[in-house]
Amino acid sequence: MSTLAEALEHLVRGVVEPPEDVTVRDKQLRRGSLLEVRVHPEDLGKVIGRNGRTATAFRTVISALAGRSGARIDFVDVDRRR
């Protein structure tokens, strides 16, 4: 797991309850890195936040850590995709 994925997992685990349900997968695509965050369906609202503010904050922190390489983040509930 990349450093960005570990940092994002740590941040998301601080927001959700229970934190054990959080997993982050780092997918390398042609256009860069995609971090796929899986959370329990009941916690998806907490991770996204009002008007997407929490998700935007996660994206801001991760893009600052990623630097020029950049990284996209996709939030998914565990029941939607496998």
N, CA, C and O atoms as a GROMACS GRO file, in nm:
protein
  328
    1MET      N    1   0.085  -0.117   0.000
    1MET     CA    2   0.000   0.000   0.000
    1MET      C    3   0.090   0.124   0.000
    1MET      O    4   0.191   0.130   0.070
    2SER      N    5   0.052   0.220  -0.079
    2SER     CA    6   0.132   0.341  -0.090
    2SER      C    7   0.116   0.430   0.034
    2SER      O    8   0.024   0.412   0.114
    3THR      N    9   0.205   0.523   0.048
    3THR     CA   10   0.200   0.618   0.159
    3THR      C   11   0.073   0.703   0.153
    3THR      O   12   0.013   0.732   0.256
    4LEU      N   13   0.032   0.741   0.031
    4LEU     CA   14  -0.091   0.819   0.017
    4LEU      C   15  -0.212   0.739   0.063
    4LEU      O   16  -0.299   0.792   0.132
    5ALA      N   17  -0.217   0.612   0.026
    5ALA     CA   18  -0.329   0.527   0.067
    5ALA      C   19  -0.332   0.509   0.218
    5ALA      O   20  -0.438   0.511   0.280
    6GLU      N   21  -0.215   0.493   0.278
    6GLU     CA   22  -0.209   0.479   0.424
    6GLU      C   23  -0.254   0.606   0.494
    6GLU      O   24  -0.327   0.601   0.593
    7ALA      N   25  -0.212   0.722   0.442
    7ALA     CA   26  -0.252   0.850   0.502
    7ALA      C   27  -0.403   0.870   0.489
    7ALA      O   28  -0.468   0.913   0.585
    8LEU      N   29  -0.459   0.840   0.373
    8LEU     CA   30  -0.603   0.855   0.352
    8LEU      C   31  -0.681   0.760   0.442
    8LEU      O   32  -0.783   0.799   0.500
    9GLU      N   33  -0.635   0.637   0.454
    9GLU     CA   34  -0.703   0.540   0.541
    9GLU      C   35  -0.703   0.590   0.686
    9GLU      O   36  -0.804   0.578   0.755
   10HIS      N   37  -0.592   0.645   0.730
   10HIS     CA   38  -0.584   0.697   0.866
   10HIS      C   39  -0.683   0.812   0.887
   10HIS      O   40  -0.751   0.818   0.990
   11LEU      N   41  -0.692   0.903   0.791
   11LEU     CA   42  -0.784   1.015   0.801
   11LEU      C   43  -0.930   0.969   0.803
   11LEU      O   44  -1.009   1.017   0.885
   12VAL      N   45  -0.965   0.878   0.715
   12VAL     CA   46  -1.104   0.831   0.706
   12VAL      C   47  -1.142   0.752   0.831
   12VAL      O   48  -1.255   0.764   0.878
   13ARG      N   49  -1.051   0.672   0.885
   13ARG     CA   50  -1.081   0.596   1.006
   13ARG      C   51  -1.113   0.686   1.124
   13ARG      O   52  -1.184   0.645   1.216
   14GLY      N   53  -1.062   0.808   1.124
   14GLY     CA   54  -1.093   0.902   1.230
   14GLY      C   55  -1.234   0.957   1.223
   14GLY      O   56  -1.283   1.013   1.321
   15VAL      N   57  -1.300   0.941   1.109
   15VAL     CA   58  -1.432   0.998   1.088
   15VAL      C   59  -1.544   0.895   1.107
   15VAL      O   60  -1.653   0.930   1.153
   16VAL      N   61  -1.518   0.769   1.073
   16VAL     CA   62  -1.624   0.668   1.071
   16VAL      C   63  -1.627   0.585   1.199
   16VAL      O   64  -1.533   0.586   1.278
   17GLU      N   65  -1.737   0.515   1.216
   17GLU     CA   66  -1.755   0.425   1.330
   17GLU      C   67  -1.819   0.297   1.278
   17GLU      O   68  -1.930   0.309   1.228
   18PRO      N   69  -1.765   0.184   1.285
   18PRO     CA   70  -1.635   0.143   1.336
   18PRO      C   71  -1.526   0.158   1.231
   18PRO      O   72  -1.552   0.139   1.112
   19PRO      N   73  -1.407   0.193   1.272
   19PRO     CA   74  -1.298   0.218   1.176
   19PRO      C   75  -1.246   0.092   1.106
   19PRO      O   76  -1.175   0.103   1.006
   20GLU      N   77  -1.280  -0.026   1.156
   20GLU     CA   78  -1.232  -0.150   1.094
   20GLU      C   79  -1.289  -0.172   0.955
   20GLU      O   80  -1.232  -0.246   0.875
   21ASP      N   81  -1.403  -0.107   0.924
   21ASP     CA   82  -1.469  -0.128   0.795
   21ASP      C   83  -1.405  -0.048   0.682
   21ASP      O   84  -1.446  -0.061   0.567
   22VAL      N   85  -1.306   0.034   0.712
   22VAL     CA   86  -1.243   0.119   0.610
   22VAL      C   87  -1.130   0.044   0.542
   22VAL      O   88  -1.041  -0.011   0.607
   23THR      N   89  -1.134   0.042   0.409
   23THR     CA   90  -1.022  -0.010   0.330
   23THR      C   91  -0.994   0.088   0.217
   23THR      O   92  -1.085   0.151   0.163
   24VAL      N   93  -0.868   0.101   0.183
   24VAL     CA   94  -0.827   0.189   0.074
   24VAL      C   95  -0.742   0.106  -0.022
   24VAL      O   96  -0.644   0.043   0.018
   25ARG      N   97  -0.780   0.108  -0.149
   25ARG     CA   98  -0.702   0.039  -0.253
   25ARG      C   99  -0.639   0.143  -0.343
   25ARG      O  100  -0.703   0.240  -0.383
   26ASP      N  101  -0.514   0.122  -0.376
   26ASP     CA  102  -0.441   0.212  -0.464
   26ASP      C  103  -0.434   0.147  -0.601
   26ASP      O  104  -0.364   0.047  -0.620
   27LYS      N  105  -0.505   0.204  -0.697
   27LYS     CA  106  -0.503   0.152  -0.834
   27LYS      C  107  -0.419   0.246  -0.920
   27LYS      O  108  -0.439   0.367  -0.920
   28GLN      N  109  -0.326   0.188  -0.992
   28GLN     CA  110  -0.242   0.267  -1.082
   28GLN      C  111  -0.305   0.265  -1.220
   28GLN      O  112  -0.319   0.160  -1.282
   29LEU      N  113  -0.344   0.382  -1.268
   29LEU     CA  114  -0.405   0.396  -1.399
   29LEU      C  115  -0.312   0.477  -1.490
   29LEU      O  116  -0.212   0.531  -1.444
   30ARG      N  117  -0.346   0.484  -1.618
   30ARG     CA  118  -0.263   0.561  -1.711
   30ARG      C  119  -0.256   0.708  -1.670
   30ARG      O  120  -0.152   0.772  -1.686
   31ARG      N  121  -0.366   0.762  -1.619
   31ARG     CA  122  -0.371   0.904  -1.584
   31ARG      C  123  -0.322   0.932  -1.442
   31ARG      O  124  -0.332   1.045  -1.395
   32GLY      N  125  -0.271   0.832  -1.374
   32GLY     CA  126  -0.220   0.852  -1.239
   32GLY      C  127  -0.279   0.753  -1.141
   32GLY      O  128  -0.329   0.648  -1.180
   33SER      N  129  -0.273   0.789  -1.016
   33SER     CA  130  -0.317   0.701  -0.909
   33SER      C  131  -0.463   0.726  -0.874
   33SER      O  132  -0.508   0.841  -0.870
   34LEU      N  133  -0.539   0.619  -0.849
   34LEU     CA  134  -0.677   0.629  -0.802
   34LEU      C  135  -0.684   0.558  -0.668
   34LEU      O  136  -0.653   0.440  -0.657
   35LEU      N  137  -0.725   0.631  -0.566
   35LEU     CA  138  -0.742   0.574  -0.433
   35LEU      C  139  -0.890   0.546  -0.413
   35LEU      O  140  -0.972   0.638  -0.410
   36GLU      N  141  -0.923   0.418  -0.399
   36GLU     CA  142  -1.062   0.377  -0.382
   36GLU      C  143  -1.087   0.349  -0.234
   36GLU      O  144  -1.030   0.256  -0.177
   37VAL      N  145  -1.173   0.430  -0.174
   37VAL     CA  146  -1.203   0.419  -0.031
   37VAL      C  147  -1.335   0.344  -0.016
   37VAL      O  148  -1.437   0.385  -0.071
   38ARG      N  149  -1.332   0.234   0.058
   38ARG     CA  150  -1.454   0.156   0.084
   38ARG      C  151  -1.491   0.172   0.231
   38ARG      O  152  -1.409   0.150   0.320
   39VAL      N  153  -1.616   0.211   0.254
   39VAL     CA  154  -1.667   0.228   0.390
   39VAL      C  155  -1.803   0.160   0.400
   39VAL      O  156  -1.864   0.127   0.299
   40HIS      N  157  -1.848   0.141   0.522
   40HIS     CA  158  -1.982   0.086   0.546
   40HIS      C  159  -2.085   0.183   0.489
   40HIS      O  160  -2.066   0.304   0.498
   41PRO      N  161  -2.194   0.132   0.430
   41PRO     CA  162  -2.294   0.222   0.370
   41PRO      C  163  -2.347   0.330   0.465
   41PRO      O  164  -2.377   0.441   0.420
   42GLU      N  165  -2.358   0.300   0.592
   42GLU     CA  166  -2.408   0.399   0.688
   42GLU      C  167  -2.306   0.511   0.712
   42GLU      O  168  -2.344   0.620   0.755
   43ASP      N  169  -2.180   0.486   0.684
   43ASP     CA  170  -2.074   0.585   0.706
   43ASP      C  171  -2.044   0.669   0.582
   43ASP      O  172  -1.966   0.763   0.590
   44LEU      N  173  -2.103   0.636   0.470
   44LEU     CA  174  -2.073   0.708   0.347
   44LEU      C  175  -2.109   0.856   0.360
   44LEU      O  176  -2.036   0.942   0.309
   45GLY      N  177  -2.218   0.887   0.426
   45GLY     CA  178  -2.257   1.026   0.448
   45GLY      C  179  -2.157   1.102   0.533
   45GLY      O  180  -2.131   1.220   0.509
   46LYS      N  181  -2.101   1.035   0.634
   46LYS     CA  182  -2.000   1.098   0.719
   46LYS      C  183  -1.874   1.130   0.640
   46LYS      O  184  -1.812   1.235   0.660
   47VAL      N  185  -1.836   1.040   0.551
   47VAL     CA  186  -1.713   1.058   0.474
   47VAL      C  187  -1.730   1.167   0.369
   47VAL      O  188  -1.636   1.241   0.341
   48ILE      N  189  -1.848   1.176   0.310
   48ILE     CA  190  -1.872   1.278   0.208
   48ILE      C  191  -1.899   1.414   0.273
   48ILE      O  192  -1.848   1.515   0.227
   49GLY      N  193  -1.979   1.417   0.380
   49GLY     CA  194  -2.007   1.540   0.452
   49GLY      C  195  -2.112   1.627   0.383
   49GLY      O  196  -2.158   1.595   0.274
   50ARG      N  197  -2.149   1.735   0.448
   50ARG     CA  198  -2.247   1.828   0.391
   50ARG      C  199  -2.191   1.895   0.268
   50ARG      O  200  -2.084   1.956   0.271
   51ASN      N  201  -2.266   1.885   0.160
   51ASN     CA  202  -2.225   1.943   0.032
   51ASN      C  203  -2.086   1.897  -0.012
   51ASN      O  204  -2.019   1.967  -0.087
   52GLY      N  205  -2.043   1.780   0.034
   52GLY     CA  206  -1.914   1.725  -0.006
   52GLY      C  207  -1.793   1.790   0.058
   52GLY      O  208  -1.681   1.775   0.010
   53ARG      N  209  -1.816   1.863   0.166
   53ARG     CA  210  -1.704   1.936   0.229
   53ARG      C  211  -1.598   1.844   0.287
   53ARG      O  212  -1.479   1.870   0.273
   54THR      N  213  -1.640   1.735   0.352
   54THR     CA  214  -1.542   1.644   0.412
   54THR      C  215  -1.462   1.574   0.303
   54THR      O  216  -1.340   1.561   0.314
   55ALA      N  217  -1.530   1.528   0.198
   55ALA     CA  218  -1.462   1.462   0.086
   55ALA      C  219  -1.364   1.559   0.020
   55ALA      O  220  -1.254   1.520  -0.018
   56THR      N  221  -1.404   1.684   0.006
   56THR     CA  222  -1.316   1.786  -0.053
   56THR      C  223  -1.193   1.807   0.035
   56THR      O  224  -1.082   1.825  -0.016
   57ALA      N  225  -1.212   1.806   0.166
   57ALA     CA  226  -1.099   1.823   0.258
   57ALA      C  227  -1.002   1.704   0.244
   57ALA      O  228  -0.881   1.724   0.242
   58PHE      N  229  -1.056   1.581   0.234
   58PHE     CA  230  -0.970   1.465   0.214
   58PHE      C  231  -0.891   1.481   0.084
   58PHE      O  232  -0.771   1.456   0.080
   59ARG      N  233  -0.959   1.522  -0.022
   59ARG     CA  234  -0.893   1.539  -0.152
   59ARG      C  235  -0.784   1.647  -0.146
   59ARG      O  236  -0.679   1.632  -0.208
   60THR      N  237  -0.810   1.754  -0.073
   60THR     CA  238  -0.712   1.862  -0.060
   60THR      C  239  -0.586   1.814   0.010
   60THR      O  240  -0.475   1.841  -0.035
   61VAL      N  241  -0.603   1.742   0.120
   61VAL     CA  242  -0.488   1.692   0.196
   61VAL      C  243  -0.408   1.593   0.112
   61VAL      O  244  -0.285   1.600   0.108
   62ILE      N  245  -0.475   1.500   0.047
   62ILE     CA  246  -0.406   1.398  -0.032
   62ILE      C  247  -0.336   1.461  -0.153
   62ILE      O  248  -0.225   1.421  -0.187
   63SER      N  249  -0.400   1.558  -0.217
   63SER     CA  250  -0.334   1.621  -0.332
   63SER      C  251  -0.211   1.701  -0.287
   63SER      O  252  -0.113   1.710  -0.360
   64ALA      N  253  -0.215   1.758  -0.167
   64ALA     CA  254  -0.099   1.827  -0.114
   64ALA      C  255   0.014   1.729  -0.086
   64ALA      O  256   0.131   1.760  -0.110
   65LEU      N  257  -0.019   1.612  -0.035
   65LEU     CA  258   0.083   1.510  -0.010
   65LEU      C  259   0.137   1.450  -0.139
   65LEU      O  260   0.255   1.416  -0.148
   66ALA      N  261   0.050   1.437  -0.239
   66ALA     CA  262   0.090   1.373  -0.366
   66ALA      C  263   0.181   1.462  -0.448
   66ALA      O  264   0.265   1.413  -0.522
   67GLY      N  265   0.164   1.593  -0.435
   67GLY     CA  266   0.248   1.683  -0.514
   67GLY      C  267   0.210   1.680  -0.661
   67GLY      O  268   0.092   1.677  -0.695
   68ARG      N  269   0.309   1.680  -0.746
   68ARG     CA  270   0.285   1.683  -0.890
   68ARG      C  271   0.223   1.555  -0.944
   68ARG      O  272   0.151   1.559  -1.044
   69SER      N  273   0.250   1.444  -0.879
   69SER     CA  274   0.198   1.316  -0.931
   69SER      C  275   0.047   1.310  -0.923
   69SER      O  276  -0.017   1.246  -1.007
   70GLY      N  277  -0.012   1.376  -0.824
   70GLY     CA  278  -0.158   1.382  -0.811
   70GLY      C  279  -0.219   1.247  -0.778
   70GLY      O  280  -0.156   1.142  -0.796
   71ALA      N  281  -0.341   1.251  -0.730
   71ALA     CA  282  -0.414   1.129  -0.700
   71ALA      C  283  -0.562   1.161  -0.699
   71ALA      O  284  -0.603   1.265  -0.648
   72ARG      N  285  -0.641   1.072  -0.757
   72ARG     CA  286  -0.786   1.085  -0.753
   72ARG      C  287  -0.839   0.997  -0.641
   72ARG      O  288  -0.779   0.895  -0.607
   73ILE      N  289  -0.952   1.038  -0.582
   73ILE     CA  290  -1.012   0.961  -0.473
   73ILE      C  291  -1.155   0.930  -0.509
   73ILE      O  292  -1.230   1.017  -0.554
   74ASP      N  293  -1.194   0.804  -0.490
   74ASP     CA  294  -1.330   0.758  -0.516
   74ASP      C  295  -1.384   0.696  -0.388
   74ASP      O  296  -1.323   0.602  -0.336
   75PHE      N  297  -1.497   0.746  -0.338
   75PHE     CA  298  -1.558   0.692  -0.216
   75PHE      C  299  -1.668   0.595  -0.256
   75PHE      O  300  -1.758   0.629  -0.333
   76VAL      N  301  -1.661   0.472  -0.202
   76VAL     CA  302  -1.753   0.366  -0.240
   76VAL      C  303  -1.803   0.296  -0.114
   76VAL      O  304  -1.725   0.270  -0.022
   77ASP      N  305  -1.935   0.266  -0.109
   77ASP     CA  306  -1.980   0.185   0.004
   77ASP      C  307  -1.950   0.039  -0.026
   77ASP      O  308  -1.946   0.000  -0.143
   78VAL      N  309  -1.929  -0.040   0.076
   78VAL     CA  310  -1.883  -0.178   0.058
   78VAL      C  311  -1.984  -0.266  -0.013
   78VAL      O  312  -1.946  -0.369  -0.068
   79ASP      N  313  -2.111  -0.229  -0.016
   79ASP     CA  314  -2.213  -0.311  -0.081
   79ASP      C  315  -2.223  -0.282  -0.230
   79ASP      O  316  -2.278  -0.364  -0.304
   80ARG      N  317  -2.173  -0.168  -0.276
   80ARG     CA  318  -2.193  -0.129  -0.416
   80ARG      C  319  -2.102  -0.202  -0.514
   80ARG      O  320  -2.151  -0.253  -0.615
   81ARG      N  321  -1.973  -0.208  -0.487
   81ARG     CA  322  -1.878  -0.272  -0.580
   81ARG      C  323  -1.789  -0.368  -0.504
   81ARG      O  324  -1.759  -0.348  -0.387
   82ARG      N  325  -1.749  -0.471  -0.571
   82ARG     CA  326  -1.655  -0.568  -0.511
   82ARG      C  327  -1.529  -0.568  -0.587
   82ARG      O  328  -1.436  -0.642  -0.554
   0.00000   0.00000   0.00000
